[in-house]
Amino acid sequence: MRATYLYGAGDVRVIDVPDPRIEQPGDALVRVVRACVCGSDLHPYHSMAHTHDGASMGHEFIGVVDEVGAEVTAVRPGDFVIAPFAVSCGVCEFCRAGLQTSCVRGGFWNDAGLGTAGGQAEAVRVPLADGTLVPVPVDEHADEALLAALLTLSDVYGTGWHAAVRGGVTPGSTVTVIGDGAVGLLAVLSARQLGAERIVLMGRHTARTDLGREFGATDVVAERGDAGIAAVRELTTGGSPIVLEAVGHLPAYEQAVGIVRPGGVLSRVGVPQYEAAPIGFGSLFGPNITLTGGPAPVRAYLEQLLPAVLAGTVRPGRVFDRTVALDDTAKGYAAMDDRAALKVMVRP
Amino acid sequence: MRATYLYGAGDVRVIDVPDPRIEQPGDALVRVVRACVCGSDLHPYHSMAHTHDGASMGHEFIGVVDEVGAEVTAVRPGDFVIAPFAVSCGVCEFCRAGLQTSCVRGGFWNDAGLGTAGGQAEAVRVPLADGTLVPVPVDEHADEALLAALLTLSDVYGTGWHAAVRGGVTPGSTVTVIGDGAVGLLAVLSARQLGAERIVLMGRHTARTDLGREFGATDVVAERGDAGIAAVRELTTGGSPIVLEAVGHLPAYEQAVGIVRPGGVLSRVGVPQYEAAPIGFGSLFGPNITLTGGPAPVRAYLEQLLPAVLAGTVRPGRVFDRTVALDDTAKGYAAMDDRAALKVMVRP
């Protein structure tokens, strides 16, 4: 089959690899119907050292179950499924607590330890299929808008939702979202769904922030750094009680610290591209700021988010503004990297 | 009057200074009945550069109101009062929200901007007296155990309580407390009062950890660093859901990160002696750890904590194990620095 590999910064190739097969009795094989490129895929696309073997790519996909191992009971061949970006057993303490990203048996796609490959491919072997996959009563030939919406549930919508949930958004909240990528825009949508009254979106790309306004942003701040901080502090008369950080670079974190109100919450879902950052008296401690967030356990949110997606009353799939064939995945990376595309869907 | 000044690392002097007087109509003058030395006073005691003028010291005291400004209505001359370690107006947004440490008009003792001096003195001018001081129906000649308990409400008991409240301790919680100083021990007491079932205390001083056991610790871990992390992870089968950090040095933070369970809460009240620290994928982000805490708004907790203190059913004052006369305050610092004393009371 064809699958996407990254061989080093900027070097995406779609190559022939052996077809995946059932290896464990809990496995399922899923034929990919739609996959996509994530903002977090751009981090290795910018910085990965060249490797001879390349790294399998992609962690967001929807598809149809082709085959299941002997112990799989929750899905059957022919089922249309959403694959969250974390593999999870569904039964350990953390899965039961709704923190599937910390599953003791699970892991992520493209994880050598777990033996998983990536979703930007024709098919994927899914370990722990009962815990991981979510069957949905949808036909793979459903309309594109619905498929796009379902695909966001594998990561970006659940990630935006996680940001808002961890941020403690409730009816009437004032929230600032940093980042106008797909996750930031869906954090806006999520905050709105959770009842936020004032949603300030920080982003510089008008096409994106316009979609953010449609998703519920009440204000847009295009400035960054000190000017952005000053603008948000003025809009929120002294700081935003809740800040959702959907970028992951250190300047975005520093911006978040600059705009959060004393006693407020800074919820991160952008994968941090730094390890150390300011958290002392002058940043988080003095004003009693709470820092929270992490990789979203999107599996935990699926049952809650699905009905409105299926009914079409929320349309998170609008973040996709380009589709490429699997063999053109490299063009998808380039378009997202150039910011010519917000989020690129891959159609095998 | 006599007052305590620090002139540089290790150089504590009790000197003659002008008597404080009413400067603003909202001021009160408080004659100090008891003050004390805080673990956080030891930070400048270790590191302050020599200064010609010295720095006024002390931020914990109880006393009797001597005189009030024209606009003061909440306390009168003769009232016995507790002075929280933060000066606060009581009416701004943050005071009303119970975050008096972020009061827009307030500040701390020994703050040049606010014009306040310190509590390790015969008397103190208290700005914003209506918001700051808490009158208590107690005689200044009450028994020493009661005075000691009331004195902890100016800082260390409220700070331990804040750690536990921000940590989200509820009935049945498993909690680990890092640090066997007065704040750590009172975090144990607070966690117990809030219903924690399992309380692991990390500390190496048997006399202190013994008091910790009396306050409610169910386990004591004397090891530090990797050995301490391994011991707590074993005791808590994989990590502590709630960790209260009552030290403030970077190794204590790193220890906290090492023992907190995925999805757990790390609540800090030890004043950080660092600004940057690990918070990326490998520390807080990956396992969805929440980091919270800060300077305790002890004023917010006083009404809740006072009744049991007055009734004698909790005895937080047991953290005091030495008393010095005001002129001997330097000996108090030395005893705490040598760890010969847990917490030193100062009697003017």
Interface residues (C-beta under 8 A of the other chain):
Chain A: F94 A97 L99 T101 S102 R166 P262 G263 R268 V271 P272 Y274 E275 A276 A277 P278 I279 G280 F281 G282 S283 L284 F285 G286 P287 N288 I289 T290 L291 T292 G293 G294 P295 P297
Chain B: F94 A97 L99 T101 S102 R166 P262 G263 R268 V271 P272 Y274 E275 A276 A277 P278 I279 G280 F281 G282 S283 L284 F285 G286 P287 N288 I289 T290 L291 T292 G293 G294 P295 P297
